[in-house]
Amino acid sequence: MTHLVTPGSRPKGHDQLLRSWRHDALSGSWRVASDWLCPEVLDLVRSASRSTSSACLEPSVRALGRARAEHGVGPAEAVMDLFAFFGALGMAAPAQLVAAFAETWAEFADGCGPGISCVDPATGLSTWAHFRARIYELYSEKGTEDDGDAACARLVAVLRLPEGTASVASLPWEVQVTLGREVLDAFAGSAAVLSHTGATIASLMPRAKGAFSRLHDAAARLDRLFHPEKGHGCRLDVEPLPATADGVALLLESLRR
């Protein structure tokens, strides 16, 4: 069993470990800086910050292996990134964890295409995976999760479909196509990234003049599409992005409800 903290040493704090790992990864074989940060990276850092034994890290290491495969990261780049993580911890990568990571990457890579699919074929909106990745990119644009400048310039808005709508994906194909076209038309010419999850339409958009008028236009278009009873049309929620990437997972989960 390998110990993360050796006698006389001090464990690295969460932020210090994240910065060190990112620096080493980007200085090594990692190619696209904006693709590095993801929820599974933060989970592994949290696990390492509160664990004393490397054996406790296996679930988080496997989760990262799966995420890297699903995001189209090649095996060499993915494994070298894992070595950078253990290098940031100041220890050699345990063989059993490298094996677990590689095994999980291989398992999920078999069923994945070459990278994240960006567009849902029915609606034309961004896939949820791409939407999530775009949010995390904002926290990587200047190097660390503590730098929230890029994130602060944007907000997340959610249109919740009329009560009784199970999910966008459950709608007839022609309705999904019409829904996507109406939403895209409402945001035409803007820099918004639009997606759907469950019975919600999510928008990542700049804090700019006209943003709210576009949101209300989209809501009105969807109400005309669904013909809800009076008082039961689309509901609009607006959320600021968290100051740091640690809060993103909670925000994304809340958007599904």
C-alpha positions as CSV (number, residue, x, y, z in Angstrom):
1,M,0.0,0.0,0.0
2,T,1.4,3.4,-1.0
3,H,0.9,6.3,1.4
4,L,0.2,9.8,0.0
5,V,1.7,11.4,3.0
6,T,5.1,10.2,4.2
7,P,6.5,10.8,7.7
8,G,7.6,14.4,8.0
9,S,5.9,15.6,4.9
10,R,2.8,17.8,4.6
11,P,-0.1,17.0,2.2
12,K,-0.6,19.5,-0.6
13,G,-3.8,21.6,-0.4
14,H,-6.5,21.2,-3.0
15,D,-5.7,24.4,-4.9
16,Q,-1.9,23.8,-4.8
17,L,-2.3,20.3,-6.1
18,L,-4.6,21.3,-8.9
19,R,-2.2,24.1,-10.1
20,S,0.8,21.8,-9.9
21,W,-0.9,19.0,-11.8
22,R,-2.2,21.3,-14.5
23,H,1.2,23.0,-14.9
24,D,3.0,19.6,-15.2
25,A,0.4,18.2,-17.6
26,L,0.4,21.2,-19.9
27,S,4.2,21.3,-19.8
28,G,4.3,17.6,-20.9
29,S,2.1,15.8,-23.5
30,W,-1.3,17.4,-23.0
31,R,-2.1,19.2,-26.2
32,V,-5.2,21.4,-25.7
33,A,-5.2,23.4,-22.5
34,S,-9.0,24.1,-22.6
35,D,-9.8,20.4,-22.7
36,W,-7.9,19.4,-19.5
37,L,-10.2,20.5,-16.7
38,C,-13.3,18.3,-16.1
39,P,-15.4,17.3,-13.0
40,E,-13.4,14.0,-12.7
41,V,-10.1,16.0,-12.4
42,L,-11.6,18.0,-9.5
43,D,-12.9,14.8,-7.9
44,L,-9.5,13.2,-8.0
45,V,-7.8,16.2,-6.5
46,R,-10.4,16.3,-3.7
47,S,-9.9,12.6,-3.0
48,A,-6.1,13.0,-2.8
49,S,-6.4,16.1,-0.6
50,R,-8.3,14.1,2.1
51,S,-6.8,10.6,1.7
52,T,-3.7,9.1,3.2
53,S,-3.6,5.9,1.1
54,S,-3.4,5.6,-2.7
55,A,-5.7,2.7,-2.5
56,C,-8.5,5.1,-1.7
57,L,-8.0,6.9,-5.0
58,E,-9.0,4.0,-7.3
59,P,-12.7,5.0,-7.8
60,S,-11.6,8.5,-8.8
61,V,-8.8,7.3,-11.0
62,R,-11.2,4.9,-12.8
63,A,-13.7,7.8,-13.2
64,L,-11.0,9.9,-14.8
65,G,-10.1,7.1,-17.1
66,R,-13.7,6.9,-18.3
67,A,-14.0,10.6,-18.8
68,R,-10.8,10.8,-20.8
69,A,-12.0,8.0,-23.1
70,E,-15.4,9.6,-23.5
71,H,-13.7,13.0,-24.3
72,G,-11.6,11.4,-27.0
73,V,-8.2,11.7,-25.3
74,G,-5.7,9.2,-26.6
75,P,-4.1,6.5,-24.4
76,A,-0.6,8.0,-24.3
77,E,-1.9,11.5,-23.5
78,A,-4.3,10.2,-20.9
79,V,-1.7,8.1,-19.1
80,M,1.0,10.8,-19.2
81,D,-1.6,13.1,-17.6
82,L,-2.1,10.6,-14.8
83,F,1.7,10.4,-14.2
84,A,1.7,14.2,-14.0
85,F,-0.9,14.0,-11.2
86,F,1.2,11.6,-9.1
87,G,4.3,13.8,-9.9
88,A,2.4,16.8,-8.5
89,L,1.8,14.7,-5.4
90,G,5.6,14.0,-5.2
91,M,5.3,10.3,-5.6
92,A,5.7,7.5,-8.2
93,A,2.5,6.4,-9.9
94,P,1.3,3.2,-8.2
95,A,1.2,0.4,-10.7
96,Q,-2.2,-0.8,-9.6
97,L,-3.7,2.6,-10.2
98,V,-2.1,3.0,-13.6
99,A,-3.5,-0.4,-14.5
100,A,-7.0,0.5,-13.3
101,F,-6.9,3.8,-15.2
102,A,-5.7,2.1,-18.4
103,E,-8.3,-0.7,-18.0
104,T,-11.1,1.7,-17.6
105,W,-9.9,3.9,-20.5
106,A,-9.8,0.9,-22.8
107,E,-13.2,-0.3,-21.7
108,F,-15.0,2.9,-22.5
109,A,-12.9,3.9,-25.5
110,D,-14.3,1.0,-27.4
111,G,-17.7,2.5,-27.4
112,C,-16.7,6.1,-27.9
113,G,-16.3,8.1,-31.1
114,P,-13.3,10.3,-31.9
115,G,-14.1,13.0,-29.3
116,I,-17.2,14.8,-28.0
117,S,-20.1,15.0,-30.4
118,C,-21.0,18.7,-30.4
119,V,-24.5,18.8,-31.9
120,D,-27.6,16.8,-31.1
121,P,-29.0,15.6,-34.5
122,A,-32.6,16.1,-33.6
123,T,-32.7,19.6,-32.2
124,G,-29.4,21.0,-33.6
125,L,-28.6,22.3,-30.1
126,S,-25.3,21.4,-28.4
127,T,-25.1,18.0,-26.8
128,W,-25.0,18.1,-23.0
129,A,-21.4,16.8,-23.0
130,H,-20.3,19.7,-25.2
131,F,-22.3,22.2,-23.1
132,R,-20.7,20.9,-19.9
133,A,-17.2,21.0,-21.5
134,R,-17.7,24.6,-22.7
135,I,-18.5,25.7,-19.1
136,Y,-15.4,24.0,-17.7
137,E,-13.2,25.6,-20.5
138,L,-14.1,29.0,-19.0
139,Y,-12.2,28.2,-15.9
140,S,-9.2,27.0,-17.8
141,E,-8.8,30.0,-20.1
142,K,-6.4,31.8,-17.8
143,G,-4.8,28.9,-16.2
144,T,-6.4,28.0,-12.8
145,E,-9.8,27.4,-11.3
146,D,-9.3,30.5,-9.1
147,D,-9.4,32.8,-12.1
148,G,-13.1,33.2,-12.7
149,D,-12.8,36.3,-15.0
150,A,-14.0,34.5,-18.1
151,A,-16.8,32.8,-16.1
152,C,-18.0,36.0,-14.5
153,A,-18.6,37.5,-18.0
154,R,-21.3,34.9,-18.6
155,L,-24.4,33.5,-17.1
156,V,-26.5,30.4,-17.4
157,A,-30.2,30.7,-18.2
158,V,-32.6,27.8,-18.1
159,L,-36.0,27.6,-19.8
160,R,-38.1,24.9,-18.1
161,L,-40.6,23.5,-20.5
162,P,-44.4,23.5,-19.6
163,E,-45.4,21.3,-16.8
164,G,-46.1,17.7,-17.9
165,T,-43.3,17.7,-20.5
166,A,-41.2,14.6,-19.6
167,S,-38.1,15.5,-21.6
168,V,-37.0,17.0,-24.9
169,A,-35.6,13.6,-26.0
170,S,-39.1,11.9,-25.4
171,L,-40.8,14.3,-27.8
172,P,-41.7,13.2,-31.3
173,W,-38.8,13.8,-33.7
174,E,-40.6,16.5,-35.7
175,V,-41.3,18.4,-32.4
176,Q,-37.7,18.2,-31.4
177,V,-36.6,19.6,-34.7
178,T,-39.1,22.5,-34.4
179,L,-38.1,23.2,-30.9
180,G,-34.4,23.4,-31.8
181,R,-35.1,25.6,-34.8
182,E,-37.2,28.1,-32.7
183,V,-34.6,28.3,-29.9
184,L,-31.7,28.7,-32.3
185,D,-33.7,31.4,-34.2
186,A,-34.3,33.3,-30.9
187,F,-30.5,33.4,-30.2
188,A,-29.4,33.8,-33.8
189,G,-26.3,36.1,-34.0
190,S,-25.5,35.8,-30.3
191,A,-22.6,33.9,-28.7
192,A,-24.9,31.7,-26.7
193,V,-24.2,27.9,-26.3
194,L,-27.6,26.1,-26.2
195,S,-28.3,22.6,-25.0
196,H,-31.1,20.5,-23.5
197,T,-31.3,18.1,-20.6
198,G,-34.5,16.6,-19.3
199,A,-37.3,19.1,-19.7
200,T,-35.1,22.1,-19.8
201,I,-33.3,24.2,-22.4
202,A,-30.0,25.6,-21.0
203,S,-28.1,28.6,-22.4
204,L,-24.6,29.7,-21.6
205,M,-24.5,33.3,-22.7
206,P,-22.5,36.5,-22.3
207,R,-23.8,39.2,-19.9
208,A,-24.7,41.5,-22.7
209,K,-27.5,43.9,-23.7
210,G,-30.4,42.1,-25.2
211,A,-29.7,38.8,-23.4
212,F,-33.0,38.8,-21.5
213,S,-35.0,39.8,-24.5
214,R,-33.7,36.8,-26.3
215,L,-34.6,34.5,-23.4
216,H,-38.1,35.9,-23.3
217,D,-38.4,35.5,-27.1
218,A,-37.4,31.9,-26.8
219,A,-39.9,31.2,-24.0
220,A,-42.7,32.8,-26.1
221,R,-41.8,30.7,-29.1
222,L,-41.8,27.5,-27.0
223,D,-45.2,28.4,-25.5
224,R,-46.6,28.8,-29.0
225,L,-45.2,25.4,-29.8
226,F,-46.6,23.6,-26.8
227,H,-49.9,25.5,-26.2
228,P,-49.7,25.2,-22.4
229,E,-52.7,26.2,-20.2
230,K,-52.7,29.7,-19.0
231,G,-50.2,30.2,-16.2
232,H,-48.4,26.9,-17.0
233,G,-46.0,28.0,-19.7
234,C,-42.2,28.0,-19.8
235,R,-40.4,29.2,-16.7
236,L,-37.2,31.1,-16.8
237,D,-34.3,30.9,-14.3
238,V,-31.0,32.7,-14.5
239,E,-28.0,31.5,-12.6
240,P,-24.6,33.2,-12.3
241,L,-21.6,30.9,-12.9
242,P,-19.8,29.9,-9.7
243,A,-16.6,31.8,-8.8
244,T,-14.6,28.6,-9.1
245,A,-14.9,25.3,-11.1
246,D,-15.6,23.4,-7.8
247,G,-19.2,24.7,-7.9
248,V,-19.9,23.8,-11.5
249,A,-21.0,20.2,-10.9
250,L,-23.6,21.3,-8.4
251,L,-24.9,23.9,-10.8
252,L,-25.1,21.4,-13.7
253,E,-27.0,18.9,-11.5
254,S,-29.5,21.6,-10.5
255,L,-30.2,22.4,-14.2
256,R,-31.5,18.9,-14.7
257,R,-34.3,19.3,-12.1
